């Protein structure tokens, strides 16, 4: 319904003259939020809110990579790894597990919807996707490998298998986790460079930081790395 509050929200989101100010505030808050300090939660919250405003006000920003980074940025707002308080440590780990669960859900539901279709099961999804100009490169279509239908089927099925196996490897097989993550990095670099999905590919690679091992002091280096990258990605 059209209310005073709704009109104010629309005025903030869809008034282009304000975008440079919102964007400037967003960048300043993101840079400030990179600090692992007690007060860093405030600029992180501002960075998340202004990022959300810019996301919904700009149609070209509507992609799963940017949305995923905004979700992770929200989870990581309260994280402070230098604390000695057990309550803050519990909050840190809650934020970590929320971010990890978000990544697992992305892969799980992506695989579910792929199994519900026909092109992924038949192995033709990547072949058809690369025929779309937006998701392809000229050198791909001109390459002799393009005629090898078996290659594209293997790549298509490989991506599907990776999504299904991801929760198993990262949770149940910690010793093989790093090698499995490296395979995922290669896959998402392919998606970024070949299919022009740089936001999505970069976002997923950043997410792998959550699944890295902890350091000797017990602080989660993955949280620190994710702090830096989630703000830097904005």
C-alpha positions in Angstrom: 0.0 0.0 0.0 1.1 3.6 -0.6 2.0 5.1 2.7 4.2 7.9 3.9 6.9 5.5 4.9 6.7 3.6 1.6 7.0 6.9 -0.3 10.0 7.9 1.7 11.7 4.5 0.9 11.0 4.9 -2.8 12.3 8.5 -2.6 15.6 7.2 -1.2 16.0 4.3 -3.5 15.0 5.8 -6.8 16.3 9.4 -6.6 19.4 9.3 -8.9 20.8 12.6 -7.5 21.4 10.9 -4.2 23.2 7.9 -5.6 26.7 9.5 -5.6 26.3 10.4 -1.9 25.0 6.9 -1.0 27.8 5.3 -3.0 30.4 7.5 -1.4 29.1 6.6 2.1 29.0 2.9 1.1 32.7 2.9 0.0 33.8 4.8 3.1 31.8 2.5 5.4 33.2 -0.6 3.6 36.8 0.5 4.0 36.2 1.3 7.7 34.5 -2.0 8.3 37.6 -3.9 7.2 39.2 -3.1 10.5 38.9 -5.9 13.1 38.0 -3.5 15.9 35.2 -3.4 18.4 33.4 -0.5 16.8 33.7 -1.9 13.2 30.2 -3.3 13.4 28.8 0.2 12.9 30.4 0.9 9.5 29.8 -2.7 8.5 26.1 -2.2 9.1 26.1 1.1 7.1 28.0 -0.7 4.3 25.4 -3.5 4.2 22.5 -1.1 4.3 23.8 1.3 1.6 24.9 -1.8 -0.5 21.3 -3.0 -0.3 20.0 0.4 -1.4 22.3 0.5 -4.4 21.5 -3.1 -5.2 17.7 -2.6 -5.4 18.0 0.8 -7.1 20.2 -0.5 -10.0 18.8 -3.2 -12.3 22.3 -4.2 -13.7 23.4 -5.1 -10.1 20.7 -7.8 -9.9 22.7 -10.9 -9.9 23.3 -13.8 -7.5 26.9 -12.9 -6.8 26.2 -9.4 -5.5 23.2 -10.7 -3.5 25.3 -13.5 -1.9 28.0 -11.0 -0.9 25.3 -8.8 0.7 23.9 -11.7 2.7 27.4 -12.7 3.9 28.2 -9.0 4.8 25.0 -9.0 7.0 26.1 -12.2 8.8 29.6 -10.8 9.5 28.5 -7.4 10.9 29.1 -8.3 14.6 32.3 -10.4 14.2 35.2 -9.3 16.4 38.0 -11.9 16.6 40.2 -10.1 19.2 37.6 -10.5 22.0 38.2 -12.6 25.1 34.5 -12.8 25.9 33.1 -16.3 25.5 29.8 -14.7 24.4 31.5 -12.8 21.6 33.3 -16.0 20.5 30.0 -17.7 20.4 28.6 -14.9 18.3 31.6 -15.1 16.0 31.1 -18.8 15.5 27.4 -18.3 14.9 28.1 -15.8 12.2 30.6 -18.2 10.7 28.2 -21.1 10.6 25.5 -18.9 9.2 27.8 -17.9 6.3 28.8 -21.5 5.7 25.2 -22.6 5.8 24.4 -19.9 3.2 27.0 -21.3 0.8 25.8 -24.9 1.4 22.2 -23.8 0.7 23.3 -22.1 -2.6 24.9 -25.3 -3.9 22.2 -27.6 -2.6 19.2 -25.7 -4.1 21.1 -25.0 -7.3 21.6 -28.7 -7.7 18.0 -29.5 -6.9 16.7 -27.1 -9.6 19.2 -28.4 -12.1 17.9 -32.0 -11.5 14.4 -30.7 -12.1 15.2 -29.6 -15.6 16.2 -31.6 -18.7 19.3 -29.7 -20.1 21.5 -30.4 -17.1 20.6 -34.0 -17.0 21.2 -34.4 -20.7 24.5 -32.6 -20.4 23.6 -29.9 -22.8 23.2 -26.9 -20.4 26.6 -25.5 -20.9 26.5 -25.9 -24.7 23.3 -23.9 -24.9 24.4 -21.3 -22.4 27.6 -20.6 -24.4 25.4 -19.9 -27.5 24.0 -16.9 -25.7 26.2 -13.9 -26.5 26.0 -12.5 -23.0 27.4 -15.8 -21.5 30.1 -16.5 -24.0 33.3 -15.3 -25.6 34.1 -15.1 -29.4 37.2 -17.3 -28.9 35.1 -20.0 -27.3 32.8 -20.3 -30.3 35.7 -20.2 -32.7 37.6 -22.9 -30.9 37.9 -26.4 -32.4 37.0 -27.7 -28.9 33.5 -26.3 -29.5 32.7 -29.1 -31.9 33.5 -31.7 -29.2 30.0 -32.3 -27.7 31.5 -34.9 -25.3 33.7 -32.2 -23.7 30.7 -29.9 -22.9 28.7 -32.8 -21.5 31.6 -33.7 -19.2 31.9 -30.1 -18.0 28.2 -29.8 -17.5 27.9 -33.1 -15.5 31.1 -32.2 -13.6 29.6 -28.9 -12.4 26.5 -30.8 -11.3 28.4 -33.5 -9.5 30.6 -30.8 -7.7 27.5 -29.0 -6.4 26.0 -32.3 -5.0 29.3 -33.4 -3.5 30.3 -30.0 -2.0 28.5 -30.5 1.4 30.0 -34.0 1.8 33.6 -33.0 1.1 33.7 -29.8 3.1 31.9 -31.2 6.2 32.7 -34.9 6.3 36.1 -35.0 4.6 38.2 -32.2 6.1 41.6 -33.7 5.0 40.5 -33.6 1.3 38.7 -30.2 1.7 41.5 -28.0 0.4 41.9 -30.0 -2.9 38.2 -30.0 -3.4 38.1 -26.2 -2.8 40.8 -25.7 -5.4 38.7 -27.6 -7.9 35.9 -25.2 -7.1 38.1 -22.2 -7.6 39.0 -23.5 -11.1 35.4 -24.0 -11.9 34.4 -20.5 -10.8 37.3 -19.0 -12.6 36.0 -20.7 -15.7 32.5 -19.3 -15.0 33.9 -15.8 -14.5 36.3 -15.6 -17.5 34.4 -17.7 -20.1 30.8 -16.9 -19.2 31.3 -13.2 -18.2 29.8 -13.9 -14.8 32.5 -12.1 -12.8 30.3 -11.1 -9.9 29.1 -14.6 -9.3 32.5 -16.3 -9.9 34.3 -13.9 -7.6 31.7 -14.1 -4.9 31.8 -17.9 -4.7 35.6 -17.9 -4.6 35.5 -15.4 -1.7 33.1 -17.7 0.1 35.6 -20.5 0.1 37.5 -18.6 2.8 34.9 -19.7 5.3 35.9 -23.4 4.8 39.7 -22.8 5.3 41.3 -24.4 8.5 41.8 -22.4 11.7 45.2 -21.1 12.7 47.2 -22.2 15.7 45.9 -19.4 18.0 42.3 -20.5 17.5 41.1 -17.4 15.7 39.3 -18.2 12.5 41.5 -16.8 9.7 38.7 -17.5 7.4 36.5 -15.0 9.3 39.3 -12.3 9.0 39.7 -13.1 5.3 36.0 -13.0 4.7 35.7 -9.6 6.6 38.3 -8.1 4.3 36.8 -9.6 1.1 33.1 -9.0 1.8 33.8 -5.3 2.4 36.3 -5.1 -0.5 33.9 -6.7 -2.9 31.4 -3.9 -2.5 
